[in-house]
Amino acid sequence: MGRHSRPEGRRASGLRSSAEIPGSEGAIPNRNHQDDVGDEKVSRIRDTHAGDRVFAASVRAMAWALAALLGLIGLFLLKQAWPALSKFGPAFFSTSLWNPVEEVFGAAPVIYGTVVSSLLAILIAAPLSIGAALFLNELAPRPVARVLGFLLQMLSAIPSVVYGLWGIFVLAPWLRVTVEPFLASSLGLGFLPFFRGPAYGVGMLAAGVILAIMITPTIASISVEVFRAIPRSQREAALAIGSTRWEMIRISVLASARAGLFGAVMLGLGRALGETMAVTMVIGNRAEISASLFAPAQTMSSVIANEFAEATGDLHLSSLAAVGLALFGVTFVLNAAARILVWRVTERRARARSA
């Protein structure tokens, strides 16, 4: 080609290889190092900015203040309950006698009433709430879903006393005349003791029903938000492979929303455990353990509401504080267990997706 022909390849384009660049040693410059330097500059600027430091310290103090408040509440209840706990010991939570006249107290009936009424409420409210949320988010036309969703949220704005009055004048007579005789005649003749005994109207069944109505808006509202967070592409993919609408809901919606639905049910259970006025007005307020759902009972919150204003002895007040401490502990343990279960389900699903 001659002496004046141009070089070919990279030399022809005027570019040099990395081996010819001084200090390159045949390697491309490290861009990660440049990114790290940039991140360090940004973090240095952020750390030296007074507004950022004040904001970070403020939100950190708020978070620790909530934790400290929770601990102070527990310490206060423990201090007030200590005379009763020191006198009765662990038997306070396992004995059934509650006699303020003789100053003998046992919290087993009120603990039993709280747990059973709350579980009964969850058994009624959970399928009702999830079904309503599925209808509002998956099946109902948009105008109908908007109106029904507003009415559902209005249920949570009704005061507890109004629910109690409705339970006394409407729910309890209906249960006494219609529901409880039917349950006793159809289910009370077998080996199950839950539907035996006289029909009072007020009792454990009435408390469970009123609690179920009160916690349904909470569970349904959270369930609707959980369903809305599921991507539309999952539904379309299930329909694309030939699934029916129910199969699409079961595969794409319910399976993906399992952890969120469990959290919604646990939030509803937390409200049911602490409900006071409505339960006090319809449960019958009798401190005894009975297997029949028709029998009157008492919860931890209702015994505090009924007797705290009339308690005169120090031991009686301390026993009521011990009941409050038990309610605080049960609520804390259930919410902690629910949070742990949600974390485990979420981690298991993430691990399965990554695999």
QUIRA-V31021 format. One record per residue. N is the residue number from 1. PHI is phi in whole degrees, -180 to 180 (NA if undefined). Layout:
# QUIRA-V31021
N:PHI
N:PHI
This chain:
# QUIRA-V31021
1:NA
2:105
3:-74
4:-97
5:-72
6:-82
7:-66
8:-99
9:75
10:-66
11:-69
12:-67
13:-88
14:84
15:-98
16:-109
17:-74
18:-64
19:-72
20:-89
21:-81
22:-63
23:82
24:-83
25:54
26:76
27:-125
28:-77
29:-55
30:-78
31:-74
32:-62
33:-63
34:-64
35:-63
36:-62
37:-63
38:-65
39:-64
40:-65
41:-64
42:-64
43:-66
44:-67
45:-66
46:-66
47:-70
48:-86
49:-78
50:-66
51:-63
52:-65
53:-65
54:-66
55:-65
56:-63
57:-66
58:-67
59:-69
60:-65
61:-66
62:-64
63:-64
64:-69
65:-65
66:-65
67:-64
68:-66
69:-63
70:-62
71:-66
72:-67
73:-62
74:-62
75:-66
76:-62
77:-64
78:-65
79:-65
80:-69
81:-87
82:-62
83:-57
84:-70
85:-67
86:-71
87:-82
88:-94
89:70
90:-63
91:-64
92:-60
93:-92
94:-122
95:-93
96:-111
97:-84
98:-127
99:-130
100:-65
101:-67
102:-92
103:56
104:-122
105:-132
106:-141
107:-97
108:-61
109:-64
110:-74
111:-66
112:-61
113:-63
114:-66
115:-67
116:-68
117:-65
118:-69
119:-66
120:-63
121:-63
122:-67
123:-62
124:-84
125:-81
126:-62
127:-66
128:-64
129:-69
130:-66
131:-63
132:-65
133:-66
134:-63
135:-65
136:-66
137:-96
138:-114
139:-117
140:-73
141:-60
142:-59
143:-62
144:-67
145:-64
146:-66
147:-69
148:-67
149:-65
150:-65
151:-66
152:-66
153:-70
154:-66
155:-62
156:-75
157:-90
158:-75
159:-64
160:-64
161:-65
162:-65
163:-60
164:-64
165:-63
166:-62
167:-66
168:-70
169:-92
170:-120
171:-69
172:-62
173:-61
174:-65
175:-65
176:-68
177:-91
178:-112
179:-76
180:-65
181:-61
182:-66
183:-65
184:-67
185:-77
186:-97
187:-116
188:-82
189:-84
190:-85
191:-85
192:-77
193:-90
194:-73
195:-122
196:-118
197:100
198:-68
199:-89
200:-90
201:89
202:-83
203:157
204:-64
205:-65
206:-64
207:-64
208:-64
209:-68
210:-67
211:-68
212:-62
213:-66
214:-74
215:-94
216:-60
217:-61
218:-64
219:-66
220:-67
221:-64
222:-67
223:-65
224:-61
225:-65
226:-65
227:-65
228:-68
229:-76
230:-77
231:-62
232:-63
233:-64
234:-65
235:-65
236:-65
237:-66
238:-66
239:-69
240:-68
241:-91
242:98
243:-74
244:-76
245:-65
246:-66
247:-64
248:-63
249:-65
250:-70
251:-82
252:-92
253:-97
254:-66
255:-66
256:-77
257:-97
258:-61
259:-66
260:-65
261:-66
262:-64
263:-63
264:-65
265:-65
266:-68
267:-65
268:-64
269:-64
270:-62
271:-70
272:-64
273:-65
274:-98
275:-67
276:-119
277:-66
278:-62
279:-67
280:-59
281:-81
282:-124
283:-88
284:98
285:55
286:-127
287:-84
288:-152
289:-98
290:-137
291:-76
292:-77
293:-77
294:-81
295:-76
296:-65
297:-147
298:-153
299:-112
300:-65
301:-70
302:-71
303:-69
304:-68
305:-65
306:-78
307:-112
308:-66
309:-70
310:-100
311:-72
312:-111
313:-80
314:-65
315:-69
316:-64
317:-62
318:-66
319:-67
320:-65
321:-65
322:-66
323:-64
324:-62
325:-65
326:-65
327:-64
328:-60
329:-67
330:-64
331:-63
332:-64
333:-65
334:-65
335:-68
336:-65
337:-64
338:-63
339:-64
340:-65
341:-65
342:-63
343:-60
344:-65
345:-63
346:-65
347:-66
348:-65
349:-67
350:-66
351:-67
352:-68
353:-67
354:-69
355:-75
